[in-house]
Amino acid sequence: MDFWQQYRAIDARDARFDGQFVTAVSSTGIYCRPSCPARTPKPANVTFYRTSAAAHDAGYRACRRCLPEAVPGDPEWNLRTDAAARAMRLIADGEVDRSGVPGLAARLGYSPRQLNRILRDELGAGALALARAHRAQTARTLLTATTLRFADVAFAAGFGSIRQFNDTIQQVFDLTPGQLREAAPRRRGTTGPPGADPGGPLRLSLSLPARLPYDNGIFRFLAARAVPGPEIATATSYERLLRLPAGPAWFRAEAVRPQGNGRAALPVTVSLTGLADLPPLLSRIRRLFDLDADPVAVDAALSRDARFAALVAESPGLRLPGSLDPHETLIRAIAGQQVTVASATTALGRLAAAGPAVRMPGTGLDRYFPSAEDLAAAPGRLLRGPRRRDAALRATAGKLAAGTLALGVGSAPAELREDLLRLDGVGPWTADYVAMRVLGQPDIQPAGDAAVRNGWARSTQRSALGSPTTLEAAMTGVRPWRSYATLHLWRAAAPPTGAEGAVDDAA
């Protein structure tokens, strides 16, 4: 967007652009979200920044009225595949907190100096400043939505000390942590699970912002694939038990709810062994539910084709399900090759039943999904059916466990696809599906997908149009959103059971 496109967006107070840029006003020293209700500033006083970190570095503080940190993230990080976008995904996943800027640079194949130059050129701030802004956003959420002690908020948000936390909150918001908390309209509770001892897991209730429209059919997608033991899902809720660095973690998400003024949020309750696990967990939940997508842009592009327009009208704001654990997603994809969703879920349920048990008080879940290390060390066959599929799963688990196969949110899409296709027994469909789920790639049409073809045939039969467009031509016409078009066709192939992507044609 150029200056005047951005200026028209703030003049219209368009909430669709919240999170995609911030507006800094020189006459006040404040930066705002695009939908801020304050009077539109004069163009001569306005500077637009791609990130809040860049506005911080330029000496601006966050608006107390519109809270520009309390917005969905920028959808561009899934559209772009360059170093800056991959760095932003890794920063949100906590890579700087875990391994510092040198570790982040190494993951991306750059020196720290090169990476910082790229980030400053693209985003106006270096890696440390971007991580600091992410910490400030997490801290603001915890201060305004919970009753956690300030020290717990500081360490949960990733700050190294109380002093660093206090200084950052003061610089970013021009308020002390106590003043920021008191300014919040209301706070939700922070408790331990029923009957838990004081040293047990901490439970938090939060709301994660999302853009409207939001199609809650993503819960049906997850419910169709839920594996007993690690997860429970319904048409309106999803619960999951995870293994994180500090120990077991659990969360429950419920259907996205509108909040007025064009805003919406995903209600989430989390239970954690260690507060340091909170930022990466929230980042993974955001990616799982595709909360940072721009549904208006996606739906407008898909609606250029009449058949997709009809599907969009039925399900506006359809989301692309993400991944909580990249290794797990690959394991699930291999188990699901050339079988129905129900058959794959049954097979994965057998794997989980033999996996490690865990006790997480206050939840109905009792098992982790088996890790690559668990599967690599398991005796006997892992999957029933074709031996090649079982061999592919065991070999892949071995590579993941040994670290010889790199797979994560910072992976480069083209390199990841090549790495996956080099695995014996892994075909193009699996590689494409993993890129869709793990990287959030919006422009993928899984190779040879039978459900896509069936969904297209059904949508064509329902259409009154003559001279039907071919599937390939229609998919080309909706780029760069073919992943979302694929989801619409999966749903059209099997309404209303939610068994999208029932069978694939991958080897």
C-alpha positions as CSV (number, residue, x, y, z in Angstrom):
1,M,0.0,0.0,0.0
2,D,1.2,3.5,-0.8
3,F,0.8,6.5,1.6
4,W,-2.6,7.6,0.2
5,Q,-4.1,4.1,0.3
6,Q,-3.0,3.9,3.9
7,Y,-4.3,7.4,4.7
8,R,-7.7,6.6,3.1
9,A,-7.9,3.4,5.3
10,I,-7.3,5.4,8.5
11,D,-9.7,8.1,7.4
12,A,-12.4,5.4,7.0
13,R,-11.3,3.8,10.3
14,D,-11.2,0.5,8.5
15,A,-10.6,-2.3,11.0
16,R,-9.6,-4.7,8.2
17,F,-6.1,-3.1,8.2
18,D,-5.5,-3.3,12.0
19,G,-2.2,-5.2,12.5
20,Q,-1.0,-4.5,8.9
21,F,0.5,-1.1,9.7
22,V,0.4,1.6,12.4
23,T,-0.1,5.3,12.1
24,A,2.4,7.6,13.9
25,V,1.4,11.2,14.4
26,S,4.3,13.7,14.9
27,S,2.2,16.3,16.6
28,T,1.2,13.9,19.5
29,G,4.1,11.5,19.6
30,I,1.6,8.6,19.5
31,Y,1.0,5.7,17.1
32,C,-2.4,4.1,16.5
33,R,-4.1,1.2,14.8
34,P,-5.9,2.2,11.5
35,S,-9.3,1.9,13.0
36,C,-8.6,4.3,15.9
37,P,-11.7,6.4,16.6
38,A,-9.6,9.6,17.2
39,R,-9.8,12.5,14.8
40,T,-7.9,11.8,11.5
41,P,-4.6,13.6,11.7
42,K,-3.3,15.9,9.0
43,P,-1.4,14.1,6.3
44,A,1.7,16.3,7.0
45,N,1.8,14.9,10.5
46,V,1.5,11.2,9.6
47,T,4.2,8.6,9.1
48,F,3.1,5.0,8.5
49,Y,5.2,2.1,9.9
50,R,5.0,-1.6,9.0
51,T,5.4,-2.6,12.6
52,S,4.9,-1.2,16.1
53,A,8.6,-2.0,16.7
54,A,9.6,0.5,14.1
55,A,7.3,3.2,15.6
56,H,8.8,2.4,19.0
57,D,12.3,2.9,17.6
58,A,11.3,6.2,16.1
59,G,10.2,7.5,19.5
60,Y,6.5,7.0,19.4
61,R,4.3,5.5,22.1
62,A,1.2,3.4,21.8
63,C,-2.3,5.0,21.8
64,R,-4.1,4.4,25.1
65,R,-7.5,4.7,23.4
66,C,-7.2,2.2,20.5
67,L,-4.5,-0.1,22.0
68,P,-2.7,-0.9,18.7
69,E,-1.0,-3.9,20.2
70,A,-4.4,-5.6,20.8
71,V,-5.0,-6.5,17.1
72,P,-4.7,-9.5,14.9
73,G,-1.2,-10.0,13.3
74,D,-0.2,-9.1,9.8
75,P,-1.4,-11.7,7.2
76,E,1.5,-10.8,4.9
77,W,3.9,-13.2,6.9
78,N,2.1,-16.2,5.4
79,L,1.9,-14.6,1.9
80,R,5.6,-13.8,1.8
81,T,8.3,-16.5,1.9
82,D,11.4,-14.3,2.2
83,A,13.8,-14.0,5.1
84,A,11.8,-11.2,6.8
85,A,8.6,-13.1,6.8
86,R,10.2,-16.3,8.0
87,A,12.0,-14.3,10.8
88,M,8.7,-12.8,11.9
89,R,7.1,-16.3,12.2
90,L,10.0,-17.5,14.2
91,I,10.1,-14.4,16.5
92,A,6.4,-15.0,17.2
93,D,7.2,-18.6,18.0
94,G,9.7,-17.5,20.6
95,E,13.0,-18.2,18.8
96,V,14.7,-15.0,20.0
97,D,13.7,-15.8,23.6
98,R,15.0,-19.4,23.3
99,S,18.3,-18.8,21.4
100,G,18.8,-15.1,20.9
101,V,19.4,-13.2,17.7
102,P,22.3,-15.5,16.7
103,G,20.1,-18.5,17.0
104,L,17.4,-16.9,14.9
105,A,19.9,-15.9,12.2
106,A,21.4,-19.4,12.2
107,R,17.9,-20.9,11.6
108,L,17.5,-18.7,8.6
109,G,21.0,-19.2,7.2
110,Y,22.3,-15.6,7.8
111,S,24.7,-13.9,10.1
112,P,23.1,-11.7,12.8
113,R,24.4,-8.6,11.0
114,Q,22.9,-9.6,7.7
115,L,19.5,-10.5,9.2
116,N,19.3,-7.3,11.1
117,R,20.0,-5.3,8.0
118,I,17.2,-7.2,6.1
119,L,14.7,-6.6,8.9
120,R,15.5,-2.9,9.2
121,D,15.2,-2.5,5.5
122,E,11.9,-4.4,5.3
123,L,10.3,-3.6,8.6
124,G,12.1,-0.6,10.1
125,A,13.4,-2.5,13.2
126,G,15.9,-5.2,14.0
127,A,15.3,-8.6,15.5
128,L,15.7,-7.5,19.1
129,A,13.2,-4.6,18.7
130,L,10.7,-6.9,17.0
131,A,11.0,-9.4,19.8
132,R,10.7,-6.6,22.3
133,A,7.5,-5.4,20.7
134,H,6.1,-9.0,20.7
135,R,6.9,-9.2,24.4
136,A,5.1,-5.9,25.1
137,Q,2.0,-7.2,23.2
138,T,2.0,-10.4,25.3
139,A,2.5,-8.4,28.5
140,R,-0.3,-6.0,27.7
141,T,-2.7,-9.0,27.1
142,L,-1.8,-10.5,30.4
143,L,-1.9,-7.3,32.4
144,T,-5.4,-6.4,31.0
145,A,-6.9,-9.8,30.9
146,T,-5.6,-11.6,34.0
147,T,-4.8,-11.0,37.7
148,L,-1.3,-12.4,37.4
149,R,1.4,-10.8,39.6
150,F,3.6,-8.4,37.7
151,A,6.7,-10.6,38.1
152,D,4.8,-13.5,36.6
153,V,3.6,-11.3,33.7
154,A,7.2,-10.2,33.1
155,F,8.6,-13.7,32.8
156,A,5.6,-15.1,31.0
157,A,6.0,-12.4,28.3
158,G,9.7,-13.3,27.9
159,F,11.4,-10.4,29.7
160,G,14.7,-11.2,31.3
161,S,14.1,-9.1,34.4
162,I,11.5,-7.1,36.2
163,R,13.4,-3.9,35.4
164,Q,13.4,-4.6,31.7
165,F,9.7,-5.3,31.9
166,N,8.9,-2.1,33.7
167,D,11.0,0.0,31.4
168,T,9.5,-1.5,28.2
169,I,5.9,-1.0,29.4
170,Q,6.7,2.6,30.3
171,Q,8.4,3.3,27.0
172,V,5.8,1.6,24.8
173,F,2.6,2.6,26.5
174,D,3.7,5.6,28.6
175,L,2.1,3.9,31.6
176,T,3.4,1.8,34.4
177,P,2.2,-1.8,34.5
178,G,-0.1,-0.9,37.4
179,Q,-1.6,2.0,35.4
180,L,-2.1,-0.2,32.3
181,R,-3.9,-2.8,34.4
182,E,-6.1,-0.2,36.1
183,A,-7.0,1.3,32.7
184,A,-8.4,-2.1,31.5
185,P,-12.2,-2.2,31.4
186,R,-12.3,-5.5,33.2
187,R,-10.1,-8.5,33.9
188,R,-10.8,-12.2,33.6
189,G,-9.7,-14.6,36.3
190,T,-6.5,-16.4,36.8
191,T,-6.8,-19.6,38.7
192,G,-5.5,-23.0,39.2
193,P,-7.6,-26.0,38.1
194,P,-10.3,-27.2,40.6
195,G,-8.7,-29.1,43.4
196,A,-5.1,-28.2,42.3
197,D,-2.4,-27.6,44.8
198,P,-0.7,-24.2,44.9
199,G,2.3,-25.5,43.0
200,G,0.1,-27.0,40.2
201,P,-0.5,-25.7,36.7
202,L,-1.7,-22.1,36.3
203,R,-4.9,-21.5,34.4
204,L,-5.5,-18.4,32.3
205,S,-8.5,-17.2,30.3
206,L,-7.7,-14.9,27.4
207,S,-9.3,-13.6,24.2
208,L,-7.2,-13.7,21.0
209,P,-8.2,-11.0,18.5
210,A,-9.4,-12.1,15.0
211,R,-10.7,-10.4,11.9
212,L,-14.3,-10.7,10.7
213,P,-15.9,-12.5,8.9
214,Y,-14.7,-15.7,10.7
215,D,-16.1,-19.1,9.7
216,N,-16.1,-21.4,12.7
217,G,-16.3,-24.5,10.5
218,I,-12.6,-24.9,11.3
219,F,-13.8,-26.6,14.5
220,R,-15.6,-29.2,12.4
221,F,-12.4,-29.7,10.4
222,L,-10.4,-30.4,13.6
223,A,-13.2,-32.5,15.1
224,A,-13.1,-34.8,12.1
225,R,-9.4,-35.4,12.8
226,A,-9.3,-35.4,16.6
227,V,-7.2,-38.2,18.1
228,P,-8.6,-39.6,21.4
229,G,-6.2,-39.0,24.3
230,P,-4.4,-35.9,23.1
231,E,-7.4,-33.9,21.9
232,I,-11.2,-33.5,22.1
233,A,-13.1,-31.5,19.6
234,T,-16.7,-30.6,18.8
235,A,-18.3,-28.3,16.2
236,T,-17.7,-25.3,18.5
237,S,-14.7,-26.2,20.7
238,Y,-11.3,-27.7,20.7
239,E,-9.1,-29.0,23.6
240,R,-5.6,-30.2,23.3
241,L,-2.8,-31.5,25.5
242,L,0.8,-30.6,24.4
243,R,4.3,-31.3,25.5
244,L,6.2,-28.0,25.9
245,P,9.7,-27.3,27.3
246,A,8.5,-26.6,30.9
247,G,6.1,-29.6,30.9
248,P,2.6,-30.5,29.9
249,A,0.3,-27.7,28.7
250,W,-3.4,-27.7,27.9
251,F,-5.8,-25.3,26.2
252,R,-9.4,-25.1,25.2
253,A,-10.6,-22.8,22.4
254,E,-14.2,-21.9,21.7
255,A,-15.9,-20.5,18.6
256,V,-14.9,-17.0,17.6
257,R,-17.3,-14.3,18.9
258,P,-18.0,-10.8,17.5
259,Q,-17.1,-8.0,19.9
260,G,-18.7,-5.1,18.2
261,N,-17.1,-2.3,16.1
262,G,-16.1,-4.9,13.5
263,R,-13.9,-6.8,15.9
264,A,-13.9,-10.4,17.1
265,A,-12.0,-12.7,19.4
266,L,-11.3,-16.4,20.0
267,P,-11.9,-17.3,23.7
268,V,-9.1,-19.4,25.0
269,T,-8.4,-21.1,28.4
270,V,-4.8,-22.4,28.9
271,S,-3.2,-24.4,31.7
272,L,0.6,-24.3,31.9
273,T,3.3,-25.9,33.8
274,G,5.7,-23.0,33.2
275,L,4.7,-19.4,32.3
276,A,7.6,-19.1,29.8
277,D,5.7,-21.5,27.6
278,L,2.8,-19.0,27.2
279,P,4.0,-16.8,24.3
280,P,4.9,-19.7,21.9
281,L,1.7,-21.5,22.9
282,L,-0.5,-18.5,22.1
283,S,1.4,-18.0,18.8
284,R,0.7,-21.7,17.9
285,I,-3.0,-21.3,18.7
286,R,-3.2,-18.2,16.5
287,R,-1.6,-20.2,13.7
288,L,-3.9,-23.2,14.2
289,F,-7.0,-21.1,13.9
290,D,-5.6,-18.7,11.2
291,L,-6.5,-15.7,13.3
292,D,-4.2,-13.3,11.4
293,A,-5.7,-14.0,7.9
294,D,-7.4,-11.2,5.9
295,P,-10.7,-12.8,5.1
296,V,-12.1,-9.9,3.1
297,A,-9.1,-10.0,0.7
298,V,-9.4,-13.8,0.4
299,D,-13.1,-13.9,-0.2
300,A,-13.0,-11.0,-2.7
301,A,-10.3,-12.9,-4.8
302,L,-12.2,-16.2,-4.7
303,S,-15.4,-14.5,-5.7
304,R,-14.0,-13.5,-9.1
305,D,-15.0,-17.0,-10.1
306,A,-18.8,-17.6,-10.0
307,R,-18.5,-21.1,-8.6
308,F,-16.2,-20.1,-5.8
309,A,-18.4,-17.0,-5.2
310,A,-21.3,-19.4,-4.4
311,L,-19.1,-21.3,-2.0
312,V,-17.8,-18.1,-0.4
313,A,-21.4,-16.9,0.1
314,E,-22.1,-20.1,2.0
315,S,-19.0,-19.9,4.2
316,P,-17.6,-16.4,4.3
317,G,-14.3,-16.1,6.2
318,L,-13.3,-19.7,5.8
319,R,-9.9,-20.3,7.6
320,L,-6.9,-22.4,6.8
321,P,-6.2,-24.8,9.7
322,G,-2.6,-24.4,10.9
323,S,-0.3,-26.7,13.0
324,L,0.5,-26.9,16.7
325,D,3.5,-29.1,16.1
326,P,5.2,-29.3,12.6
327,H,6.6,-32.8,13.3
328,E,3.2,-34.1,14.3
329,T,1.6,-32.6,11.2
330,L,4.0,-34.5,9.0
331,I,3.4,-37.7,10.9
332,R,-0.4,-37.3,10.6
333,A,-0.1,-36.5,6.9
334,I,1.9,-39.7,6.2
335,A,-0.6,-41.8,8.2
336,G,-3.4,-40.2,6.1
337,Q,-1.9,-41.0,2.7
338,Q,-4.5,-42.7,0.4
339,V,-7.0,-43.5,3.2
340,T,-10.1,-41.7,4.5
341,V,-9.9,-39.2,7.3
342,A,-11.7,-41.7,9.6
343,S,-9.2,-44.5,8.8
344,A,-6.3,-42.2,9.4
345,T,-7.7,-41.0,12.7
346,T,-8.3,-44.6,13.9
347,A,-4.7,-45.5,13.0
348,L,-3.3,-42.4,14.8
349,G,-5.5,-43.2,17.8
350,R,-3.8,-46.6,18.1
351,L,-0.4,-44.8,18.0
352,A,-1.5,-42.4,20.7
353,A,-2.9,-45.1,22.9
354,A,0.6,-46.7,23.1
355,G,2.2,-43.4,23.6
356,P,3.3,-41.6,26.8
357,A,0.6,-41.0,29.4
358,V,0.5,-37.7,31.3
359,R,-1.5,-36.2,34.1
360,M,-2.9,-32.7,33.7
361,P,-5.3,-31.9,36.5
362,G,-8.6,-30.4,35.5
363,T,-8.7,-31.7,32.0
364,G,-10.2,-34.8,30.4
365,L,-7.0,-35.6,28.4
366,D,-4.4,-38.0,29.5
367,R,-1.9,-38.5,26.6
368,Y,0.6,-36.7,24.4
369,F,0.5,-37.3,20.7
370,P,3.6,-39.5,20.2
371,S,6.7,-37.6,19.3
372,A,9.1,-38.5,16.5
373,E,11.4,-39.9,19.1
374,D,8.6,-42.1,20.6
375,L,7.8,-43.5,17.1
376,A,11.4,-44.1,16.1
377,A,12.0,-46.2,19.3
378,A,8.6,-48.0,19.2
379,P,8.8,-51.8,18.5
380,G,7.0,-53.6,15.7
381,R,4.8,-52.0,13.0
382,L,3.5,-48.5,13.6
383,L,0.6,-48.7,11.0
384,R,-1.6,-51.4,9.7
385,G,-2.0,-51.7,6.0
386,P,0.6,-51.2,3.3
387,R,4.1,-51.9,4.5
388,R,5.5,-49.0,2.4
389,R,3.4,-46.5,4.4
390,D,4.6,-48.0,7.7
391,A,8.2,-47.9,6.5
392,A,7.8,-44.3,5.4
393,L,6.5,-43.2,8.8
394,R,9.2,-45.0,10.7
395,A,12.0,-43.6,8.4
396,T,10.6,-40.1,8.6
397,A,10.3,-40.3,12.4
398,G,13.9,-41.4,12.6
399,K,15.1,-38.4,10.5
400,L,13.0,-36.0,12.6
401,A,14.3,-37.5,15.8
402,A,17.9,-37.3,14.6
403,G,17.5,-33.8,13.4
404,T,18.5,-34.6,9.8
405,L,15.1,-33.4,8.5
406,A,14.5,-29.7,9.4
407,L,10.8,-28.8,9.6
408,G,9.3,-25.7,11.3
409,V,7.5,-22.4,10.8
410,G,10.8,-20.8,9.6
411,S,11.3,-23.3,6.8
412,A,11.6,-22.0,3.2
413,P,8.6,-23.5,1.3
414,A,10.5,-24.6,-1.8
415,E,13.4,-26.2,0.2
416,L,10.9,-27.9,2.5
417,R,9.0,-29.4,-0.4
418,E,12.2,-30.7,-1.9
419,D,13.3,-32.2,1.5
420,L,9.9,-34.0,1.9
421,L,9.9,-35.4,-1.6
422,R,13.3,-36.9,-1.0
423,L,11.7,-39.1,1.7
424,D,10.9,-42.6,0.5
425,G,7.1,-43.1,0.4
426,V,6.2,-39.4,0.7
427,G,4.4,-38.0,-2.4
428,P,3.5,-34.5,-3.7
429,W,0.2,-34.4,-1.9
430,T,1.8,-34.9,1.5
431,A,4.5,-32.3,0.8
432,D,1.8,-29.8,-0.3
433,Y,-0.5,-30.6,2.7
434,V,2.3,-30.1,5.2
435,A,3.3,-26.7,3.6
436,M,-0.4,-25.6,3.9
437,R,-0.7,-26.6,7.5
438,V,2.8,-25.9,8.9
439,L,3.8,-22.8,7.0
440,G,0.3,-21.4,6.4
441,Q,1.0,-21.2,2.7
442,P,-2.1,-19.6,1.1
443,D,-1.5,-20.6,-2.5
444,I,-1.3,-24.4,-2.6
445,Q,-3.4,-26.9,-4.5
446,P,-2.5,-30.3,-3.2
447,A,-1.4,-32.5,-6.1
448,G,-4.0,-35.0,-7.3
449,D,-6.4,-34.5,-4.5
450,A,-9.6,-36.5,-5.2
451,A,-11.7,-34.5,-2.8
452,V,-10.8,-31.3,-4.6
453,R,-12.0,-32.8,-7.9
454,N,-15.2,-34.2,-6.3
455,G,-15.9,-30.8,-4.7
456,W,-15.4,-29.0,-8.0
457,A,-17.8,-31.5,-9.7
458,R,-20.5,-31.0,-7.1
459,S,-20.2,-27.2,-7.2
460,T,-20.4,-27.3,-11.1
461,Q,-23.5,-29.5,-10.9
462,R,-25.2,-27.0,-8.5
463,S,-24.2,-24.1,-10.7
464,A,-26.6,-22.7,-13.4
465,L,-23.7,-21.5,-15.5
466,G,-23.1,-22.7,-19.0
467,S,-19.7,-23.7,-20.5
468,P,-18.1,-24.6,-17.1
469,T,-14.6,-23.4,-16.5
470,T,-12.0,-26.2,-15.9
471,L,-10.8,-26.7,-12.3
472,E,-7.2,-25.8,-13.3
473,A,-8.3,-22.6,-15.0
474,A,-10.5,-21.6,-12.0
475,M,-7.6,-22.3,-9.5
476,T,-5.2,-20.2,-11.6
477,G,-7.7,-17.4,-11.5
478,V,-7.9,-17.2,-7.7
479,R,-4.1,-17.1,-7.0
480,P,-2.6,-16.4,-4.5
481,W,-5.4,-18.0,-2.5
482,R,-5.6,-21.6,-3.9
483,S,-5.3,-23.1,-0.4
484,Y,-8.5,-21.4,0.7
485,A,-10.1,-22.5,-2.6
486,T,-9.0,-26.0,-1.8
487,L,-10.7,-25.8,1.7
488,H,-14.0,-24.7,0.1
489,L,-13.8,-27.6,-2.3
490,W,-13.0,-30.1,0.4
491,R,-16.1,-28.8,2.2
492,A,-18.2,-29.0,-0.9
493,A,-17.1,-32.6,-1.4
494,A,-18.5,-33.9,1.9
495,P,-21.1,-31.6,3.4
496,P,-22.1,-31.4,6.2
497,T,-19.9,-34.0,7.9
498,G,-16.7,-31.9,8.0
499,A,-14.7,-34.8,6.4
500,E,-12.8,-32.5,4.1
501,G,-10.0,-34.0,2.1
502,A,-11.5,-37.5,2.6
503,V,-9.1,-39.3,0.3
504,D,-5.9,-38.2,-1.5
505,D,-4.1,-39.6,-4.5
506,A,-0.5,-39.3,-3.1
507,A,1.9,-42.1,-3.3
